[in-house]
């Protein structure tokens, strides 16, 4: 998060919220958030099953979080694309190279 964005959000926070925000900003990954959302949806289903709007909202947020967890960032996608291109090039080199050290390849077969 850029310093400008951080200042924008922190402007409306109390001192305690700014401390919490700073602590939360230092966390990486979203596994714990997924676990927390699952726990909250389960609690809502158990304690207030009639509040379908809250349950629906919690489930929607859970699904969006799970989708975001599996989405690649642009640098990750670029890195993966580069790695895939290198593998394809290497496979192409292997498939085009003559069979070295293989004696009798194709010999003695009628379909060769």
C-alpha positions as CSV (number, residue, x, y, z in Angstrom):
1,X,0.0,0.0,0.0
2,X,1.4,3.4,-0.9
3,X,2.0,6.0,1.8
4,X,-0.6,8.2,0.3
5,X,-3.2,5.4,0.4
6,X,-2.3,4.6,4.0
7,X,-2.7,8.2,5.0
8,X,-6.1,8.4,3.3
9,X,-7.4,5.4,5.3
10,X,-5.7,6.3,8.6
11,X,-7.2,9.9,8.5
12,X,-10.6,8.5,9.7
13,X,-9.2,6.1,12.3
14,X,-8.9,6.3,16.0
15,X,-5.4,5.8,17.5
16,X,-6.3,2.2,18.5
17,X,-7.6,1.5,14.9
18,X,-4.3,3.0,13.5
19,X,-2.3,0.6,15.7
20,X,-4.5,-2.4,14.6
21,X,-4.3,-1.3,11.0
22,X,-0.5,-1.1,11.2
23,X,-0.4,-4.6,12.7
24,X,-2.7,-6.0,10.1
25,X,-0.7,-4.4,7.3
26,X,2.4,-6.4,8.4
27,X,0.6,-9.7,7.9
28,X,1.2,-11.7,4.7
29,X,-1.1,-14.2,3.1
30,X,-4.8,-14.7,3.6
31,X,-5.1,-18.2,5.0
32,X,-5.9,-16.9,8.5
33,X,-8.6,-14.6,7.0
34,X,-10.2,-17.5,5.2
35,X,-10.2,-19.5,8.4
36,X,-11.8,-16.5,10.3
37,X,-14.4,-16.0,7.6
38,X,-15.3,-19.7,7.8
39,X,-15.6,-19.5,11.5
40,X,-17.8,-16.4,11.3
41,X,-20.1,-17.9,8.7
42,X,-20.4,-21.1,10.8
43,X,-21.2,-19.0,13.9
44,X,-23.9,-17.0,12.0
45,X,-25.5,-20.2,10.8
46,X,-25.6,-21.6,14.3
47,X,-26.6,-18.4,16.2
48,X,-28.7,-16.4,13.7
49,X,-29.8,-18.7,10.9
50,X,-32.7,-16.3,10.2
51,X,-30.2,-13.6,9.2
52,X,-29.9,-14.8,5.6
53,X,-28.6,-11.4,4.4
54,X,-25.6,-11.6,6.8
55,X,-24.9,-15.2,6.0
56,X,-25.1,-14.6,2.3
57,X,-22.7,-11.6,2.6
58,X,-20.3,-13.8,4.6
59,X,-20.4,-16.6,2.1
60,X,-19.9,-14.1,-0.8
61,X,-16.9,-12.6,1.0
62,X,-15.5,-16.1,1.7
63,X,-15.8,-17.1,-2.0
64,X,-14.2,-13.8,-3.2
65,X,-11.3,-14.3,-0.7
66,X,-10.8,-17.9,-1.9
67,X,-10.7,-16.7,-5.5
68,X,-8.3,-13.9,-4.7
69,X,-6.0,-16.4,-2.9
70,X,-5.7,-18.5,-6.0
71,X,-5.3,-15.6,-8.4
72,X,-1.8,-14.8,-9.5
73,X,-0.3,-11.3,-9.2
74,X,1.0,-9.8,-12.5
75,X,4.7,-10.4,-11.5
76,X,3.8,-14.0,-10.5
77,X,2.0,-14.5,-13.8
78,X,4.9,-13.0,-15.8
79,X,7.4,-15.3,-13.9
80,X,5.3,-18.3,-14.6
81,X,4.9,-17.4,-18.3
82,X,8.7,-17.0,-18.6
83,X,9.3,-20.3,-16.9
84,X,6.8,-22.1,-19.1
85,X,8.4,-20.6,-22.2
86,X,11.8,-21.8,-21.1
87,X,10.5,-25.3,-20.5
88,X,8.8,-25.4,-23.9
89,X,12.0,-24.3,-25.6
90,X,14.0,-26.9,-23.7
91,X,11.5,-29.6,-24.7
92,X,11.7,-28.4,-28.3
93,X,15.5,-28.7,-28.2
94,X,15.3,-32.2,-26.7
95,X,12.7,-33.4,-29.3
96,X,14.7,-32.0,-32.2
97,X,18.1,-33.3,-31.1
98,X,19.2,-36.6,-32.7
99,X,19.2,-39.6,-30.5
100,X,22.8,-39.7,-29.3
101,X,24.2,-43.0,-28.0
102,X,21.2,-45.0,-28.9
103,X,22.3,-47.8,-31.2
104,X,19.9,-49.5,-33.5
105,X,17.1,-47.0,-33.0
106,X,14.4,-48.0,-35.4
107,X,16.5,-50.8,-36.9
108,X,15.0,-54.1,-37.5
109,X,11.5,-52.8,-37.3
110,X,9.2,-53.1,-40.4
111,X,7.4,-49.8,-39.6
112,X,10.7,-47.9,-39.3
